[in-house]
Amino acid sequence: MYILLIFSFWQSQAQQYDRSAGIRLGGSSGLTFKKFIVDEQSIEAIISNRRNGIQLTVLHLIHQPMHVSFNENFYFYYGVGGHIGSEKHDGIDKVLSNADPTEFEYKEKNYLTMGIDGMIGIEYRMLSVPITLSLDLKPYLNYIDMRKVKADFWDASIAIKYVF
């Protein structure tokens, strides 16, 4: 009896689509792909351009229906993950500008970056079209060439994805 109740609860909580792909426009603009793995849990991969470099971010997201009176297709989601890539920075390596050892300049070059990411957002599912629209905030902690740490708490974006 209990197994039947649990199974019916899982069926009512199952996700409405399997995967989606699209574009993300904002601080870390790029291409995004989302695949649901279990019920309302998904893995999202984002290939983005940041500071004249390229970056791959992978996040584990949990989706929860928002109970708004005018529409039942709004979902709140949150999760964590990580990223790896390269970025161009000009404030890490110093080079002497002339014979005087007190005068130097910073050299601009690409560095390996990796870090941890979080994400919170709202998704609107228009499955009759079939697309999703989302608005999210993706704070991250970035380790630049294992010599410098930089954080950005306001990497906001909007995304539109095709559902398939």
Residue, then its C-alpha position, 0 to 999 in steps of 0.5 A: m500500500y505504501i509503495l503504491l502511494i510513494f509511486s503515485f507521488w513520484q509520478s505526480q512530481a515528475q518533470q515535464y520535459d527531458r532536455s533543452a538547449g539554447i542561449r544564455l545572455g548576461g554576464s557569462s553569455g553562451l550556449t546552454f544544455k540541460k538534461f533532467i536526470v531524476d524527477e525535478q533534478s537536472i544537470e546543466a552545462i554552459i559554454s560561455n565567453r568570459r574576459n576574452g576566454i572560454q569556459l565550461t560550467v556544469l551545475h546540478l540543479i533542483h527544480q521546484p514548482m512555484h505556486v502562483s495563482f495565475n499560472e502553474n508553469f513557473y519553477f524555482y531552481y537552485g544548485v551548485g557546480g563548477h567551471i574550468g576554462s581560460e580568461k585574459h587578465d592583466g593584473i597578475d604577472k609583473v614585468l620590468s618596464n626599464a632598468d629601474p627595479t621599482e618600475f614595472e608593468y602588468k603583462e596581459k595574458n590568458y590564464l587557466t581558471m577553475g572554480i565553484d558556481g552556484m545558481i538560483g533562478i526562475e523558469y517559465r515552461m511554455l511546452s506547447v511552443p516548446i520553449t523555456l524562458s529563465l532568469d537566473l543569478k550565477p555567483y561564482l568563485n574563480y581561481i585564476d592560475m592558482r595564484k589569485v582568487k576572484a568572486d562575482f556574486w552578480d552574474a545574472s542572465i536570461a536564457i531561452k531554450y528549445v525543449f526536445 
